[in-house]
Amino acid sequence: MRTYRISQLAERCGVPATTLRFYEDAGLLPAERTPSGYRIYGEDAVERLAFISSAKLLGLALEEIRDLLDVREEGVCASVRARMLPLIASRIQDTDGRVAELRAFSARLADVHTALSGPAPEGACGPDCGCTTTTVPAAGPVPVTLSPTRPVPGPAEEAWRDAPVACTLGGAELGERTEQWRTLVAKAEQREDIEDGVRLSFPPDAGLAGQIAALAAAEQGCCAFFDFTLHLTPAALQLDVRAPESAAGMLADLFGVPA
């Protein structure tokens, strides 16, 4: 039976070696060791990794995938399906909730865009000029925080700090995602450092805001260690991106922050 070193398996499956090491630490992809300490994988690791990657694309959590792998080892497909069905049903419910959030945010942006597209009054801004709406608190920006891809224990706004710094995308997918971010980031009018990350300011365009929100939601599906918050103000659209210190290099690569 053919065996693979970690670099060979990474090349065969299009998954970074760092991700393979993370999967081993998480108990998802066991590896044997050569007398000199090198990781060695059997042919079964290719199918196991394909199952892991597929489950990640469905948005399943690591502990759920680990449980499914245990069931899969029993060799009964019906048992795996029975375990997967409620997990997928839960993901559908989560996704529908996120779609509702994004639609509500898009509708909010459209309302503001319509108000700002009308004729401006003469002189300075006033209560009825449209720059400040009456349906939201008057002070400060209106935060729209993307919910996490999966419910997590404890304060959701800090869950990214404990998430493993590993991306489940590989090969062409990773390159495509990087290019999508760079295209959007190039439209930012201003960058400023914030604690643990960067703030990007964009023109208050509803279509652009929708693109940013959708891409941020997709990014959370493969890189849970990123934290995204969109802020809508009458004059600008702001995106705050934060990440743990160990992910500074990835933050720099995607959003132009010095590593």
TANOR-V293617 format. One line per field, one symbol per residue. psi: psi as a letter, one per 30 degrees, with the letter a starting at -180 (. if undefined). A space follows every 10 residues. Layout:
# TANOR-V293617
psi=???
This chain:
# TANOR-V293617
psi=kklkleeeee eefhkkeeee eeeeefgeil klklfggkkk klfffeeeee eeeeeeffgk leeeeeeeee eeffgjeeee eeeeefeeee eeeeeeeeee eeeeeeeeee eeeeefflkk lkallafgff fklgglkfkl ljkjkkllfk kllajefgff ffkkikkfll beeeeeeeee eeeeeffkfk kkklkgblkk klkikeeeee eeeeeeeeef ffiffkkkkk kklfflkkjk klllefgeee eeeeggkk.
